[in-house]
Amino acid sequence: MHVTLRSYAFLSGILFAMIALVHAVRLYYGWEAIINGWVIPMWVSWTVVIIGVLIAWEAVKLSGYKGRNS
């Protein structure tokens, strides 16, 4: 199967956007996240939201996606 850079960049952008969205929802509702007994601080989600949105934005730009009406 042949995957182009454009489709790879677009799909990874969507994936990073979804991860950022999950962390944004966690922040909004104040959900507690615990991994192996360790409570993940809220600042980790803030960091993931900011970095995730930036990476998603750049990946979609790299893919050349212009929207449905272009």
C-alpha positions as CSV (number, residue, x, y, z in Angstrom):
1,M,0.0,0.0,0.0
2,H,1.3,3.4,-1.0
3,V,0.7,6.3,1.4
4,T,1.5,9.8,0.2
5,L,3.1,12.5,2.4
6,R,0.0,14.6,2.0
7,S,-2.4,11.9,3.3
8,Y,0.0,10.9,6.1
9,A,0.3,14.6,7.2
10,F,-3.4,15.1,7.1
11,L,-4.2,11.9,9.1
12,S,-1.6,12.7,11.7
13,G,-3.0,16.2,12.0
14,I,-6.4,14.8,12.7
15,L,-5.0,12.4,15.3
16,F,-3.2,15.2,17.1
17,A,-6.3,17.3,17.0
18,M,-8.3,14.5,18.6
19,I,-5.8,14.0,21.3
20,A,-5.8,17.7,22.1
21,L,-9.6,17.7,22.1
22,V,-9.7,14.9,24.7
23,H,-7.4,16.8,26.9
24,A,-9.4,20.0,26.5
25,V,-12.5,18.1,27.5
26,R,-10.6,16.8,30.6
27,L,-9.7,20.4,31.5
28,Y,-13.3,21.6,31.0
29,Y,-14.9,19.0,33.1
30,G,-12.1,18.8,35.6
31,W,-11.7,15.0,35.2
32,E,-8.9,13.4,37.2
33,A,-6.5,11.2,35.2
34,I,-4.6,8.4,37.1
35,I,-2.0,6.2,35.5
36,N,-0.6,3.4,37.6
37,G,-1.5,5.3,40.8
38,W,0.0,8.6,39.7
39,V,-2.4,11.5,39.4
40,I,-1.6,13.4,36.2
41,P,-1.6,17.2,36.9
42,M,-3.8,19.5,34.9
43,W,-0.8,21.4,33.6
44,V,0.1,18.3,31.6
45,S,-3.3,18.6,29.8
46,W,-2.7,22.3,29.1
47,T,0.6,21.5,27.6
48,V,-0.8,18.7,25.5
49,V,-3.6,20.9,24.2
50,I,-1.3,23.7,23.2
51,I,1.3,21.5,21.6
52,G,-1.3,19.2,20.1
53,V,-3.1,22.0,18.4
54,L,0.1,23.5,17.0
55,I,1.3,20.1,15.6
56,A,-2.2,19.4,14.2
57,W,-2.3,22.9,12.5
58,E,1.1,22.4,11.0
59,A,0.4,18.9,9.8
60,V,-2.8,20.0,8.1
61,K,-1.0,22.9,6.5
62,L,1.7,20.5,5.3
63,S,-0.9,18.3,3.7
64,G,-2.1,21.1,1.6
65,Y,-5.7,20.7,2.7
66,K,-7.8,23.7,1.6
67,G,-11.3,22.7,2.8
68,R,-14.2,21.1,1.1
69,N,-15.2,24.1,-1.0
70,S,-11.8,24.8,-2.6
